């Protein structure tokens, strides 16, 4: 580096020509610009700033302008005669634009943004079906190398998504701080373990087999690492939802508030191994988690285990979606025999008979939607 280079890198003093030019450059280039080709700027500019919803920000050269920067809908557009004229479509928040408009072959489309719409307005009509998935069915590779088994391919018409997710390689997970815009999301670990950090929940938490997380809409979180052949069952509503990346929010954050609620729900961390099982009619024992209360009555998670050989009980199916997953042994329900690793999604119905052949059988039942008096009776 020579002296001139060093001089150019020194901070400029306020009031100097160098300071003013750098400040102007930072202000002018603080955001990107959409390049829009125009054939004749003088003729086309009035349609943008007089008839259209844009303001003029800059224009040059003075004697015969050929470039102009216009601003509107939170965007800067560079109208430039040197750029090829071609069709262009731009999405605009539908709260800012009621109907499409077109200016010089640039079409502005009013577009819904799921991050700003009330989540209940985005829920597709429920189209329930019975869906049986075997534990030995194939997986597909998805985001960050994780493997997915789709337990509900038709998604109840888009209202729900149910996935079995596994990570075969131990170590760090290439994730980032993010949050979801959802009605409800529930994760149950069935094998291995994973370390996750959540907003307002203190230090990272190791989620192990038998543990469950209820993630409220909007809670920031990040997956850090996994080990032991991680496997998780994930349920979400709706099936398609927005995920926002938080580049400037670090976790864990300083404020700890385990009772905080997001959209009426609070974060819940339940552990099946610490749960109190109570006997219910039919030879089963049941452990009810705190998910129903934490979700403000939208989700429910219960664990069942057979107290004797040949246990028979009844499972309430009054929710929009009921998922039963066999963790150990085997059960019979809806005319189907399920073994370890199998899952069945049940549509709303009258209570169904749930039976098991051996005492060691164990399963969990997760339910979404308007919930009545759930469980075995």
C-alpha positions in Angstrom: 0.0 0.0 0.0 1.4 3.4 -1.0 0.7 6.7 0.7 -2.0 7.6 -1.7 -3.8 4.4 -1.0 -3.5 5.0 2.8 -4.8 8.5 2.4 -7.9 7.3 0.4 -8.8 4.9 3.2 -8.7 7.4 6.0 -12.1 8.6 7.4 -13.2 11.8 5.8 -13.9 14.8 8.0 -17.5 16.1 8.1 -17.8 19.2 5.9 -15.1 18.2 3.5 -15.8 17.5 -0.2 -14.7 13.9 0.3 -17.1 13.4 3.2 -20.0 14.9 1.2 -19.3 12.8 -1.8 -19.0 9.6 0.2 -22.2 10.4 2.1 -24.0 11.1 -1.2 -22.8 7.8 -2.6 -23.9 5.8 0.4 -27.3 7.6 0.4 -27.7 7.0 -3.4 -26.7 3.4 -3.4 -28.2 2.4 -0.1 -30.6 0.0 -1.9 -30.7 -1.9 -5.1 -32.5 -0.7 -8.2 -34.7 -2.6 -10.7 -33.4 -1.9 -14.2 -36.1 -0.9 -16.7 -35.4 -0.2 -20.3 -37.2 2.8 -21.9 -37.1 3.9 -25.5 -37.7 7.6 -24.9 -37.4 8.9 -21.3 -38.8 12.3 -22.0 -42.0 10.8 -23.4 -42.4 7.9 -20.9 -41.4 9.7 -17.6 -44.8 11.5 -17.2 -46.7 8.2 -17.1 -44.6 7.2 -14.1 -44.5 10.3 -12.0 -47.6 12.2 -13.1 -50.1 9.6 -14.0 -48.5 6.7 -12.0 -47.8 6.2 -8.3 -44.1 7.0 -8.4 -41.9 9.9 -7.3 -38.9 11.2 -9.2 -35.7 10.7 -7.1 -32.9 11.5 -9.6 -32.3 12.3 -13.3 -29.4 12.8 -15.6 -27.7 14.3 -17.7 -29.3 17.7 -17.4 -29.1 18.7 -21.1 -30.7 15.6 -22.5 -31.9 13.2 -19.7 -31.7 9.5 -20.5 -31.7 8.0 -17.0 -34.1 8.6 -14.2 -34.6 7.0 -10.8 -38.3 6.7 -9.7 -39.5 5.4 -6.3 -42.8 3.7 -5.3 -44.2 0.6 -3.6 -40.9 0.5 -1.6 -38.9 0.1 -4.8 -36.4 2.1 -6.7 -36.5 1.7 -10.5 -33.9 2.9 -12.9 -35.5 4.0 -16.2 -32.6 3.9 -18.7 -32.6 4.4 -22.4 -29.4 2.3 -22.7 -31.2 -0.8 -21.4 -33.0 -3.2 -23.7 -36.8 -2.7 -23.5 -38.4 -6.0 -22.3 -41.5 -7.1 -20.4 -41.1 -7.2 -16.6 -43.5 -8.2 -13.8 -43.1 -6.9 -10.2 -45.1 -8.2 -7.2 -46.6 -5.4 -5.0 -48.2 -6.0 -1.6 -51.9 -6.1 -2.2 -52.4 -3.7 0.6 -50.7 -1.1 -1.5 -52.2 -1.9 -4.9 -55.8 -3.0 -5.5 -55.6 -3.8 -9.2 -52.7 -4.5 -11.7 -51.2 -1.6 -13.6 -48.8 -1.5 -16.5 -46.3 1.2 -17.3 -44.0 0.9 -20.3 -44.3 -2.9 -20.4 -43.7 -3.2 -16.6 -46.6 -4.9 -15.0 -47.2 -4.4 -11.3 -49.3 -7.2 -9.7 -51.1 -6.9 -6.4 -49.8 -10.0 -4.5 -50.7 -11.4 -1.1 -47.9 -11.7 1.4 -48.4 -14.5 3.9 -46.2 -12.8 6.4 -48.7 -9.9 6.8 -52.0 -11.7 6.4 -53.9 -13.1 9.4 -53.0 -16.8 9.5 -56.6 -17.9 9.8 -57.4 -16.2 6.5 -54.8 -18.4 4.8 -56.1 -21.8 5.9 -57.4 -23.9 3.0 -60.6 -25.9 3.5 -59.9 -29.2 5.3 -60.2 -32.2 3.0 -59.5 -35.1 5.4 -58.5 -38.7 4.4 -57.2 -41.8 6.0 -53.5 -42.3 5.2 -51.4 -45.2 6.4 -47.6 -44.9 6.1 -45.2 -47.8 6.8 -41.9 -47.2 8.5 -39.9 -48.9 5.8 -41.2 -46.6 3.0 -38.7 -44.5 1.1 -37.4 -41.1 2.0 -36.4 -38.2 -0.2 -33.5 -35.8 0.3 -34.7 -32.3 1.2 -33.3 -29.1 2.7 -29.8 -29.1 4.2 -29.4 -32.8 3.4 -32.2 -34.0 5.7 -34.3 -36.9 4.5 -38.1 -36.6 4.4 -41.0 -39.2 4.4 -44.3 -37.5 3.5 -46.9 -38.9 5.8 -49.8 -36.9 4.2 -49.1 -36.5 0.5 -52.5 -34.8 -0.3 -52.0 -32.5 2.7 -55.7 -32.5 3.6 -56.2 -30.1 0.7 -53.2 -27.9 1.9 -54.4 -27.5 5.4 -51.8 -29.7 7.1 -48.3 -31.2 6.5 -47.0 -34.2 8.3 -43.5 -35.4 7.8 -41.0 -37.9 9.2 -37.6 -36.4 9.1 -34.2 -38.0 9.7 -30.6 -36.9 9.7 -28.1 -39.7 9.2 -24.9 -37.7 9.8 -24.0 -36.5 13.3 -22.6 -33.0 13.8 -23.6 -29.3 13.1 -26.7 -28.6 11.1 -26.4 -25.8 8.5 -29.3 -23.8 9.8 -29.9 -20.1 10.6 -32.1 -18.1 12.9 -35.6 -18.1 11.4 -39.3 -18.1 12.3 -42.5 -19.5 10.7 -45.8 -17.9 10.0 -48.1 -20.8 11.1 -51.3 -21.7 12.9 -49.6 -24.5 14.8 -46.4 -26.6 14.6 -45.5 -29.7 16.7 -42.3 -31.7 16.6 -41.8 -35.1 18.3 -38.4 -36.8 18.5 -38.5 -40.6 18.0 -34.8 -41.4 17.7 -31.4 -39.7 18.4 -31.3 -36.2 19.6 -30.9 -32.6 18.4 -29.8 -29.3 20.0 -32.0 -26.3 19.3 -32.1 -22.8 20.6 -35.3 -20.7 21.0 -36.1 -17.1 21.6 -36.7 -16.2 25.3 -36.0 -19.8 26.4 -32.5 -19.5 27.6 -29.6 -21.8 26.6 -30.0 -24.4 23.8 -32.0 -27.5 24.6 -31.2 -31.1 23.7 -34.3 -32.7 22.3 -34.2 -36.5 22.8 -36.3 -39.5 21.9 -39.7 -39.0 23.6 -39.4 -35.2 23.7 -41.7 -32.8 22.0 -41.6 -29.1 21.1 -44.6 -26.9 20.4 -43.4 -24.0 18.3 -45.7 -20.9 18.3 -46.0 -18.8 15.2 -43.2 -16.3 15.1 -40.8 -17.7 17.7 -37.3 -17.3 16.5 -35.2 -20.5 16.6 -32.2 -22.3 15.2 -31.2 -25.9 14.9 -27.6 -26.3 16.0 -26.5 -30.0 15.8 -27.8 -33.5 15.9 -26.4 -36.9 16.8 -27.4 -40.5 17.2 -29.4 -40.9 14.0 -31.9 -38.1 14.6 -35.5 -38.8 13.6 -38.4 -36.4 14.2 -42.1 -36.3 13.3 -43.3 -32.8 12.4 -46.9 -31.6 12.0 -47.7 -28.1 10.7 -50.6 -26.0 9.7 -51.0 -24.8 7.0 -49.0 -27.1 4.7 -47.4 -24.1 2.9 -46.3 -21.3 5.1 -43.7 -18.5 5.1 -40.4 -18.8 6.8 -38.5 -15.6 7.6 -34.7 -15.5 8.0 -33.4 -13.3 10.8 -30.0 -12.2 9.8 -29.6 -9.6 12.6 -31.1 -11.6 15.6 -28.7 -13.7 17.7 -29.7 -16.6 19.8 -29.8 -17.2 22.7 -31.0 -13.7 23.5 -30.6 -12.1 26.9 -34.3 -11.9 27.8 -35.7 -15.2 29.3 -39.5 -15.4 29.5 -40.8 -18.9 29.4 -44.4 -17.7 29.8 -44.3 -15.4 26.8 -47.0 -16.1 24.2 -46.9 -15.6 20.5 -50.4 -15.4 18.8 -51.9 -16.9 21.9 -49.5 -19.8 22.2 -46.4 -20.4 24.3 -43.3 -22.6 23.6 -43.7 -26.0 25.2 -40.9 -28.6 25.9 -42.4 -31.9 27.1 -40.5 -35.1 28.0 -42.4 -38.4 27.8 -39.9 -40.1 30.2 -40.8 -37.6 32.9 -44.6 -37.8 32.3 -47.1 -39.2 34.7 -49.1 -42.1 33.2 -52.6 -42.8 34.5 -54.6 -45.9 33.9 -57.6 -45.6 31.5 -60.3 -48.1 30.7 -59.3 -50.9 28.3 -55.9 -51.8 29.7 -54.0 -48.7 28.6 -52.0 -46.0 30.5 -52.0 -42.5 29.1 -49.7 -39.5 29.6 -51.2 -36.1 28.6 -48.6 -33.5 27.8 -49.1 -29.7 28.3 -49.4 -29.1 24.6 -53.2 -28.6 24.7 -52.8 -25.7 27.2 -49.7 -24.2 25.6 -51.3 -24.2 22.2 -54.4 -22.4 23.5 -56.5 -25.4 22.6 -55.3 -25.9 19.1 -52.9 -28.9 19.3 -52.8 -31.9 21.6 -50.2 -34.6 22.3 -50.7 -37.7 24.3 -48.6 -40.9 24.9 -50.2 -44.3 25.3 -48.7 -47.6 26.4 -50.4 -51.0 26.9 -50.8 -52.0 30.6 -51.5 -55.6 29.7 -51.6 -58.0 26.7 -54.6 -57.6 24.5 -55.5 -54.1 25.7 -58.5 -52.6 23.9 -59.7 -49.0 24.2 -61.3 -46.2 22.2 -59.5 -43.3 20.6 -61.5 -40.0 20.1 -61.1 -38.7 16.5 -63.0 -35.4 16.8 -60.1 -33.2 15.6 -59.5 -32.0 12.0 -56.4 -34.2 11.9 -55.4 -37.1 14.2 -51.9 -38.8 13.8 -51.0 -42.0 15.6 -47.4 -43.1 15.4 -46.1 -46.4 16.8 -42.9 -46.1 18.8 -42.7 -49.7 20.1 -44.6 -52.9 19.6 -47.8 -52.8 17.5 -51.4 -51.6 17.6 -54.6 -52.1 15.6 -56.9 -49.3 14.6 -59.3 -48.6 11.7 -58.9 -52.1 10.4 -55.1 -51.7 10.1 -52.3 -53.4 11.9 -49.4 -51.0 12.7 -45.9 -52.0 13.8 -43.0 -49.9 15.2 -42.3 -47.0 12.9 -45.7 -47.0 11.2 -48.0 -44.0 11.2 -51.7 -43.4 10.4 -53.5 -40.2 9.8 -57.2 -40.4 10.8 -60.0 -38.1 9.5 -62.7 -36.8 11.9 -64.9 -39.7 13.0 -66.6 -41.4 15.9 -64.3 -42.9 18.4 -62.3 -45.8 17.0 -61.3 -49.0 18.7 -57.6 -49.1 19.5 -56.1 -52.5 20.3 -52.7 -54.0 21.0 -51.4 -57.5 21.3 -48.5 -57.1 23.6 -47.9 -55.2 26.8 -44.7 -53.4 25.5 -46.6 -51.5 22.8 -46.3 -47.7 23.0 -47.5 -44.9 20.7 -48.3 -41.2 20.6 -51.3 -39.4 19.3 -51.1 -35.8 18.0 -54.2 -33.9 17.1 -54.8 -30.6 15.3 -57.9 -28.4 15.0 -60.9 -27.8 17.1 -60.5 -30.1 20.0 -63.1 -31.7 22.2 -62.7 -34.3 25.0 -59.7 -36.2 23.6 -58.2 -39.5 24.3 -59.1 -43.0 25.3 -62.2 -43.8 27.3 
